[in-house]
């Protein structure tokens, strides 16, 4: 993610304007003719998820 995009994303998060994009679905063929669907998040959504995980994980960590 580029610096400009990172700044824009941070501003969206601070102003509560961030909205995740729809997840892309891709079908993976399985044996017997069935299809398994995978959801693929955008890079921006993955960055936000990882950031939230870093903030929330220590708060809800069991033990320690």
Secondary structure, 3 states (H helix, E strand, C coil): CCHHHHHHHHHHHHCCCCCCCCCEEEEEECHHHCEEEEEECCHHHHHHHHHHHHHHHHHHCCCC
